[in-house]
Amino acid sequence: MIKNIIFDLGEVLFKGIKDTGLALQEKHKIEDLYNHELGWARAKHPLLIPLVEEFFLGKVTEDEYIQDVLNQYPQIGQKKDLKEQIRRNFIEIEGTRETWI
């Protein structure tokens, strides 16, 4: 028996990807809005790479997505550290849980 369906977590039940990306951008001084080698403009911050849509749709794994972020922004560091930073910054949006219970 299905008791709950969560249709969207990011910026609905949890917030954090925007703030995490902006913090990474500031910490690592990522300013280039156009990656000449890859030929695309970055939208807002380094976590919003083109592959993010595929990740959100479940077409690539978290590891594939994280690796692509690090391939494009190696100054961010190691995969394990980036995963931990993303998870640490996800915070439940106050009041959201109560509306679904």
N, C-alpha and C positions, 0 to 999 in steps of 0.2 A: 504494500500500500504506500503510495506516495504521500508524504506529509508536507513537504515544502519543495518549491521550485525557485531557484535563484537564477534569474535571467541575465543578470549583469552585475559584476562585482565592482569593477573599476569606476571610481567617482560616483557610484550609486550606493553600495554598502560600505566600501572602503575607499579612502582617498590616499594618494601617495605617489602615483606614477609621475604626475606633473611636477610635484615638489621635488621628488628624487631626481628627475631629469634636470631641473633647473639648478639644483644643488651641485650635480655633477658638472654641469656646464660652467658654473662659477668656480668650483674647486679646481678644475683642470684647465681653466682659461680657454674653453672651446668657443671660438668666435667665428670661425670660417662658416659662412652660411651656404657655401656651395662647395661640394666635393668635386673638384675638377677631374680627378682620376675615375670616380664612379659616375659622374655626370648627373647628380641630383642635388636639389636644394634641401637642406635640413629644415624641417618644420618644427619650430619652437625649442626643441632640445634633443640631446643625443639618444634618448630612448625612443624617440619617434622616427626611427629609420623606416625605410620603405617596407621592410620585412615585418614590421609590427602588426600590420593588418592581417597577414597570414597567421601570425602567432595568435592574435585575438580570435581568429576564426578556427583555431585548432588545426591548421594545416601544417604547421611546423612546431617542433617541440620547444620547450623553454630553453633547453641547452643550445639548440640551433639558433634561436633568437639572440640569446646572450652572446654566443660566439660571434654572430654577425655584428652586434654592437661593438664588441671588442676588436673585431677586424677593422672596423671603420674608425674607432676611437681607442687605439691601444694605450693611450696615456691614462685611461681610466683604471687599468690594472688587471687583476686576475679575475677569472670567472667566479670563483668561490666568493671573493670579496664583493663583487658586484651583486651577486644573488643575495648575499646577506644584507647589503645596504638597501636593496629594493624591499626586501621583506621587513626590515627594521622600520622603514618609512611608511608602510601601509598601516593606516589607522582607521578603525571603524568610525563611520560618520554617526555622530551622536543623534539618537532618536530614530534612526532608520530601522533598527531591529524591532523596536516597539510597534512600528506600523505594520509589521508582517506577522506578528505573533497573535 
